[in-house]
């Protein structure tokens, strides 16, 4: 299996299945985070779908990153966040700064990478929120998610 080359920074996000579904359908354009990873537009995000799925399922290119007080952020991205105003405010309760990461060019992996494969083959433990990935690990994961000839 040839490894895919990755040039930009990559981050692995754990996302609940209902939100992955909204991202995949194009309804959710912003991923919300209480603590924003150090990423820039053009970096890569790998999507780990949390329980009960527990698989690496997709990836997207990171677009703009918006950080604001929660109420201001809701006004800017609320209707594209995949959550209600109540859920949004509850999620960001106690935060001075709320973050929204724009989802550009999302794609589903052709083959899912299971939790077992992540742990045994790649020595990766899915994060509670996010974790950074080195270029080699990112390339390996994307290669595993590509269809085999």
N, C-alpha and C positions, 0 to 999 in steps of 0.2 A: 504494500500500500504506500503510495507516494504521499508525503506530507505536504499539506497546503502551506504556502508561505504567507506570513502575516507581518505587515510592516508597522501598523499603528498599535497603540496601547489597547489592551483588552481587559474587560471586566466581566465576571460571571455574576449574573443576578439570579436570585431565587425569587420566583414570582408565583402567586397562587393561580391554580388552573383557570378560574373564571376570568382573571385579568389577561392571562396568556391568550385565551380565546378571543377576547376583545382586541388585543394587539394584532393577532393573526387576521382578524376580519377587517382591520383598519379603523375600527371605532374608537380605539384608545390610541391617542397620538402622543401622550406624555406619560412617562413613568414617574411616579411620585416617590420621593425619598426624604425622610427626616434628616438623614446624614448623606450628603452627596459625595460620591467618590471623586477623586481627582482625575477627571477625564475631560476631553475636549471634543469639539465637533470633528467628526471624521474617525474617531476611535470606534472600536468594535465592542458590542455587548453580546455575550452569549446568554441564552435564556434557559435556566433550569426551572422546570415546572415542579413545584413542591407537591407534597402529599395530597392526594393518593397516587398521583402519576409517577413522581420521583424519577424523571428523565431529563436529559438535556434535549430540548425540542426545537430550538431555533436560534436565530441571531438577528441583530440589526445594527445598522450604522447609527451612531449617536449624532444628533443634530444639535440645535441650540440648547444651552443649559440656562434655565431661568431660576434665579434665587430671589425670593421676596418674602415679606411678611405674609403669613398664611392668607389673610383676607385679600390682599392685593394679588397674590398668586391665583387664588380662586377666580378673580375677575378676569385674569389673563388666559387661564388654561382650563378652568373648571369643567366646561362643557366638552372638553376633549380628553378628560382624565379617566373616564370609565367609572367614576364614583359619583354618588350624590353629594350635595353640599354638606349634608349632615355627616356622612362618612368622611369626607375631606377634612372638615373641621375637627372631628373626633381624632382622626389619624395624626393631625398636626397639633393637637392640644399640647400646650406647654412648650412649643417650639417658637423661637424668635424668628428663625429663618427656615422657610420651606423651599424645597427644590423640585423642579420639574425637568426631566430629561426628554428631549424630543426624540421620537422614534422615527428614523428614516430607513427606508429600504429593508423592511422586515422580511425574513424568509424562514420557512420551516425547513429543518434538516430532512434529508431524504430518508435517513435512518436515525431513530432516536438512540441516544447513548444512555443506557440504564445507570441507576445508582451503583449497581454492582460493578459495571464496567468502569465507571468513574473512579471508584475506590480501588479496584484491583489492578486494572490496566494503567491508569493514569495517576494514581495516588492523589486523587483530589477529593476532598470532603466538601460537599455543597455548603455554602455559607447560609447563615440566618438571613442576611441581607445581601451582601455582595463581597466579592474578593477579587483581587487583581490576578491576572494570569500572565505568565511569561510568554513570549512569542512561540517558543517550541511547544508548550502545552496547548496553546490556542490552536496552532496548526494541526497538532495531533487530534484534538477534539473535533475540529471541522472535517478533517480527513475521515474520521470514524463515522461522522454523520452523513458523509457523501455516499451515494449509491455505489456498490461494488460492481465492477465490470464482470 
